[in-house]
């Protein structure tokens, strides 16, 4: 079966299937980001100001719990069923669920819908990511991953503006219907794309076989030194990201005494820094890898730059958080947060590149799903740790403590054996 739908020699921008899926990713992420803002407003109107933050925090926690529960079964399905059908079905189901959210009359109803919507997202995201290597080809995978990271950053920067415009013109509940519409547009774009799939032969179901399939992705990641290192540094990414997401509002408003515009500027810097790093990394690696014909040489080259990118990102995240106790002014914070976003992008793209390097098409659903679960588990720990630390010590001290933790974890990751040795999956990703 043909696994690459476009020529290796063609430009990424001439790859019709990638462009359709990239467009689907951007528009659905934009809707999802707007919904996060809408959920905060909806919670405020449903339970009042005193309980709104609790409802939002619980909803975001349920989001990650849904990812952890459903992503690995979804990965098994992605390696057995038609991936295009999974993507389209997930979009349609999420759209249907979102249309009912404005009619929720209780907190329990909101929690139930958020859990269900993100449970379906756990089927979409790993399936989408596992499909990219076959769609774009080995030569363009880093560029595709960089653009996908930019799509995530577009959500962070543009979604608040979109949500604000919708609230101003039509009211808060229309945010959820807008998001439902973005999922339907995403589904239509996916229908037009060619999504390769390698189906496994059917096997007789058993409890032992199911457990083996569910844990396959995690076992694959944990036995490859490079992927283990990437997971460790993903914890650094989660700590630094949680520090920015949880602590920025309190730091800017309470410590610096600035308004909401200053908060928006600081958060925009986080997204812009990440997008800039992703684009630069994609461009540099494209030039760095050009002309490499031998598969083994390309594999070794990628192990080299991904290791450097992962460790550089890990140490950079620690360094930008360390000055927190010195209470940097807004202008300095904006620079630090741009570097924070850049460090997170280096880890995210380096990790995703290694996943593509160490997996074969028939197993990518399970391995990418396991990676999705493991990285979100890091965030599940980081959010409450940063939140409780901020309540106990204040955000300025918490930033510095988080920076120390990042430096220590990155140092531990760097002392391990260089994960560049050959591995049984170091075959071409075709």
Secondary structure by P-SEA (a helix, b strand, c coil): cccccccccccccccaaaaaaaaaaaaaaaaaaaaaaaaaaaaaaacccccaaaaaaaaaaaaaaaaaacaaaaaaaaacccaaaaaaaaaaaaaaaaaaccccccaaaaaaaaaaaaaaaaacaaaaaaacccccccccaaaaaaaaaaaaaaaaccaaaaaaaaaacccccaaaaaaaaaaaaaaaaaaabbbbbbbcccccccaaaaaaaaaaaaaaaaacaaaaaaaaaaaaaaaaaaaaaacaaaaacccccccaaaaaaaaaaaaaaaaaaaaaaaaaaaaaacccccaaaaaaaaaaaaaaaaaaaaaaaaaaaccccccccaaaaaaaaaaaaaaaaaaaaaaaaaaaaccccccaaaaaaaaaaaaaaaaaaaaaaaaaaaaaccaaaaaaaaaaaaaaaaaaaaaccccccccccccccc
